[in-house]
């Protein structure tokens, strides 16, 4: 048997991912999953399920090491930023386990997890990034807004997950509304007041102020190995603010070329996710690079791109499956019922 550990399986699409991996190329797989919350649907699709502490916890690496040993794990795929960073930082701690951890070096992951550092690295490597500036403190907000000289802009924490605490200031709307499950506030420029900055507490700083980009929103699944591209899959979101609401999966050549450059420039191995939007000139701009696989990467697998078969093939010395022609599909989630004998 070949044993895989996937962490942070609490996402809505995790059950679909587990089923797709089990029904893929390799029929000798056993999948163990972990999550902080025991009440997640994915556990019913796994061979083993374990509750773990937060990826930031000092006890996390010890817990994972015990899981690796107990279930004889061959490949560990991190599913959250904190876990990927913790595991990468402590790779030496896991060397004797003979388990391959699907993540790159700690320093690069720290760049990806920080939007300011990401934009600065993109600028240095001549890769597309939005116009941006740093807001260092609460007192600095108004000054940087004036300096930025744009009436359409976005303010968000440099360190954040899931699009939380995002303020989108616009001239094309008249009323305030919310997106991304209430995490994102859209506000007319003429209604912007000091009270809307109150959500930014001391620990949120530094903030990033950047130009407001245009929809649609795109996701790039980037699978590489030692800086070489294995697959780059481009997807356009059906709902720009909600990555789990479905995608149009097709070949966007310019996007895929950006993904290949990211893999080469950052010497990427394994699977990562990049989000992009369009500026007023129609050019793609990277809004973030996630330091781990996307929670919606199963969308690409459903469309016919065997990303997880590819990862396992790399480690097991098997050939990567060729796809003879582009696969263009609309992939969307739906609810279904599962049943088990009690």
C-alpha positions in Angstrom: 0.0 0.0 0.0 1.0 3.6 -0.6 0.0 5.9 2.2 -0.9 9.6 1.8 -1.6 12.1 4.5 -3.6 15.2 3.6 -4.0 17.9 6.3 -6.8 20.4 6.8 -9.5 18.4 5.1 -12.3 20.6 6.5 -13.0 22.4 3.3 -16.3 21.9 1.4 -14.6 20.3 -1.6 -12.4 17.9 0.4 -14.7 14.9 0.1 -14.7 15.3 -3.7 -10.8 15.5 -3.7 -10.5 12.3 -1.6 -12.8 10.4 -3.9 -11.0 11.7 -7.1 -7.6 10.6 -5.7 -8.9 7.1 -4.7 -10.5 6.7 -8.2 -7.4 7.8 -10.0 -4.5 6.0 -11.6 -3.2 4.3 -8.4 -5.4 1.6 -6.8 -3.2 0.8 -3.8 -3.7 4.1 -1.9 -4.7 4.6 1.7 -5.5 8.2 2.6 -5.3 9.6 6.1 -6.7 13.1 6.7 -6.4 15.6 9.6 -8.4 18.6 10.7 -8.8 20.8 13.8 -12.5 20.2 13.8 -13.7 16.6 14.2 -17.1 17.4 12.6 -16.1 17.5 8.9 -17.7 15.5 6.1 -14.3 14.4 4.6 -13.6 12.0 7.5 -16.3 9.6 6.2 -14.3 9.2 2.9 -10.9 8.7 4.5 -9.3 5.4 5.5 -8.1 7.2 8.7 -9.0 10.5 10.3 -7.2 12.3 13.1 -7.9 15.6 14.9 -4.8 17.8 15.2 -4.0 21.1 16.8 -3.5 24.3 14.8 -0.6 24.4 12.4 0.8 27.3 14.5 0.8 25.1 17.6 4.1 24.1 19.2 2.7 20.6 19.5 1.8 20.3 15.9 5.0 18.8 14.5 5.0 16.1 17.2 1.4 15.1 16.5 2.1 14.9 12.7 5.3 12.8 13.3 3.2 10.3 15.4 0.6 10.1 12.6 3.4 9.5 10.0 4.8 6.7 12.1 1.5 5.1 13.0 0.1 5.0 9.4 3.5 4.6 7.6 2.9 7.7 5.5 4.8 8.0 2.2 3.5 11.4 1.1 2.3 14.3 3.2 0.3 17.1 1.4 -0.4 20.2 3.5 -3.7 21.8 3.1 -3.3 25.1 5.0 -0.8 28.0 5.1 0.1 27.5 8.7 0.7 23.8 8.3 2.7 24.1 5.2 5.0 26.7 6.8 5.4 24.7 10.0 6.2 21.5 8.1 8.6 23.3 5.8 10.4 24.9 8.8 10.8 21.6 10.5 11.7 19.4 7.5 14.8 18.1 9.2 12.7 16.9 12.1 10.9 14.5 9.7 13.9 13.2 7.7 14.1 9.9 9.6 10.4 9.1 8.9 11.2 8.6 5.1 8.0 10.5 4.4 8.1 13.0 1.5 6.5 16.4 2.4 5.0 18.2 -0.6 6.4 21.6 0.2 9.4 23.8 -0.6 11.9 25.7 1.5 10.7 27.7 4.5 12.0 31.1 3.2 10.0 31.0 0.0 6.8 29.9 1.8 7.2 32.9 4.1 7.3 35.2 1.0 4.1 33.6 -0.4 2.3 33.9 2.9 2.9 37.6 3.1 1.3 39.8 0.4 3.8 42.7 0.7 6.8 40.3 0.4 5.0 38.5 -2.5 4.5 41.8 -4.4 8.1 42.9 -3.8 9.4 39.5 -5.0 7.2 39.7 -8.1 8.5 43.1 -8.8 12.2 42.0 -8.4 11.6 39.0 -10.8 9.8 41.0 -13.5 6.5 39.2 -12.9 3.0 40.8 -13.0 1.9 42.5 -9.8 -0.6 45.3 -8.9 0.5 48.8 -8.1 0.8 48.8 -4.3 2.1 50.5 -1.1 2.6 49.6 2.5 0.5 51.0 5.4 2.6 50.6 8.5 0.2 51.8 11.2 -3.3 53.0 11.9 -2.2 56.6 11.7 -0.6 55.9 8.3 -3.9 54.9 6.6 -5.1 58.3 5.6 -1.7 59.5 4.5 -1.2 56.5 2.3 -4.6 56.9 0.7 -3.8 60.5 -0.3 -0.4 59.4 -1.5 -1.8 56.5 -3.6 -3.9 59.0 -5.7 -6.4 56.5 -6.7 -10.1 56.5 -5.9 -10.5 52.8 -6.7 -8.3 50.8 -4.3 -8.1 47.9 -1.9 -6.8 47.8 1.6 -6.1 44.4 3.2 -3.7 42.8 5.8 -0.4 41.7 4.4 -0.8 38.5 6.4 -4.3 37.0 6.1 -6.3 33.9 5.0 -9.4 33.5 3.0 -9.8 37.1 2.0 -10.6 38.3 5.5 -10.7 42.0 6.5 -10.6 43.4 2.9 -11.8 46.9 2.2 -12.6 47.6 -1.4 -13.1 51.4 -2.1 -15.0 52.1 -5.4 -16.3 55.1 -7.4 -18.8 52.9 -9.4 -21.2 52.0 -6.5 -23.6 54.0 -4.3 -24.2 51.7 -1.4 -22.1 49.6 0.9 -22.3 45.8 0.4 -20.4 42.7 1.4 -18.8 39.8 -0.5 -17.0 36.5 0.2 -19.3 35.5 3.1 -19.0 39.0 4.7 -15.2 39.1 4.8 -14.9 41.7 2.1 -16.5 45.2 2.4 -17.2 47.2 -0.8 -17.7 50.9 -0.1 -18.3 54.0 -2.3 -15.3 56.4 -2.2 -17.5 59.3 -1.1 -18.7 57.3 2.0 -15.3 56.3 3.2 -14.9 57.4 6.8 -12.5 56.7 9.7 -14.9 54.3 11.3 -14.4 51.8 8.5 -10.7 51.5 9.5 -11.7 50.4 13.0 -11.6 46.7 12.0 -7.8 46.9 11.6 -6.4 46.1 15.0 -2.7 46.4 15.9 -1.9 42.8 14.9 -3.2 43.3 11.4 -0.4 45.7 10.4 1.3 46.1 8.0 -1.6 46.5 5.6 -1.3 46.6 1.8 -3.0 49.3 -0.3 -3.2 48.4 -4.0 -5.0 49.3 -7.1 -8.5 47.8 -7.5 -8.3 45.1 -10.2 -11.2 44.0 -12.4 -13.1 40.7 -12.6 -13.1 37.9 -13.5 -10.9 36.2 -11.0 -8.6 33.4 -12.1 -6.9 30.5 -10.3 -3.7 28.8 -11.4 -2.9 25.3 -10.2 0.9 25.1 -10.6 2.5 21.7 -10.3 6.3 21.7 -10.7 9.3 19.7 -9.7 12.7 21.3 -9.0 11.7 24.3 -11.0 10.4 22.4 -14.0 6.7 22.7 -15.0 4.7 19.5 -14.8 1.3 21.0 -15.3 -0.2 24.5 -15.1 -4.0 24.6 -15.1 -5.9 27.9 -15.5 -9.5 28.3 -14.2 -11.9 31.3 -14.3 -14.2 31.5 -11.3 -17.9 31.4 -11.9 -18.3 33.7 -8.9 -15.2 36.0 -8.7 -15.4 36.3 -4.9 -15.9 32.6 -4.1 -13.3 30.1 -5.3 -15.4 27.1 -4.2 -18.4 28.1 -6.3 -17.1 26.6 -9.5 -14.9 27.4 -12.5 -14.5 27.4 -16.2 -11.4 25.3 -16.8 -9.8 26.0 -20.1 -6.4 26.9 -21.6 -5.6 30.6 -21.0 -2.2 30.6 -22.6 -1.0 33.9 -21.1 -2.0 32.8 -17.6 -0.3 29.4 -18.0 2.9 31.1 -19.1 2.8 33.2 -16.0 2.5 30.0 -13.9 5.5 28.4 -15.7 7.6 31.5 -15.0 6.6 31.3 -11.3 7.6 27.7 -11.1 11.0 28.5 -12.7 11.7 31.7 -10.8 10.9 30.3 -7.4 12.2 26.8 -8.1 8.9 25.2 -7.1 8.3 21.6 -6.4 4.8 20.2 -5.8 1.4 21.9 -6.0 0.7 25.6 -5.4 -2.1 28.0 -6.2 -2.0 31.5 -7.6 -4.9 34.0 -7.9 -5.0 36.7 -10.6 -7.3 39.5 -11.8 -7.1 42.1 -14.6 -6.1 45.7 -14.5 -7.7 48.5 -16.5 -5.5 47.8 -19.5 -6.6 44.2 -19.6 -3.3 42.8 -18.3 -3.2 39.9 -15.8 -1.9 40.8 -12.3 -1.1 38.4 -9.5 -3.0 39.2 -6.3 -1.6 36.3 -4.2 0.4 33.1 -4.3 -0.7 30.5 -1.7 2.1 28.5 0.0 0.2 25.2 -0.6 -2.3 23.6 -2.9 -5.7 25.3 -3.5 -8.7 24.2 -1.6 -10.4 24.0 -5.0 -7.6 22.1 -6.9 -10.0 19.2 -7.2 -11.8 21.3 -9.9 -8.8 20.8 -12.2 -8.8 17.1 -11.5 -12.5 16.8 -12.3 -11.8 18.6 -15.6 -9.3 15.9 -16.5 -5.9 17.2 -15.2 -4.5 14.4 -13.0 -2.6 16.6 -10.6 -2.5 14.2 -7.7 -1.7 11.2 -9.9 1.2 13.3 -11.2 2.5 14.0 -7.7 2.4 10.3 -6.8 4.0 9.4 -10.1 6.9 11.7 -9.5 7.7 10.0 -6.2 7.1 6.5 -7.4 9.1 6.9 -10.6 6.1 6.5 -12.9 5.5 8.3 -16.2 3.3 11.4 -16.2 0.1 10.9 -18.1 0.0 12.9 -21.4 -3.2 14.9 -22.2 -3.6 15.0 -26.0 -5.8 18.1 -26.2 -7.0 20.9 -24.0 -9.9 20.0 -21.7 -12.5 22.8 -21.6 -15.2 22.4 -19.0 -17.4 24.1 -16.6 -17.0 22.5 -13.2 -19.4 23.3 -10.3 -20.1 21.8 -6.9 -23.3 20.2 -5.9 -24.7 18.6 -2.7 -25.1 14.9 -2.5 -25.9 12.4 0.3 -23.5 9.7 1.5 -24.4 6.8 3.8 -22.4 4.4 5.9 -23.4 1.4 8.1 -23.2 2.5 11.8 
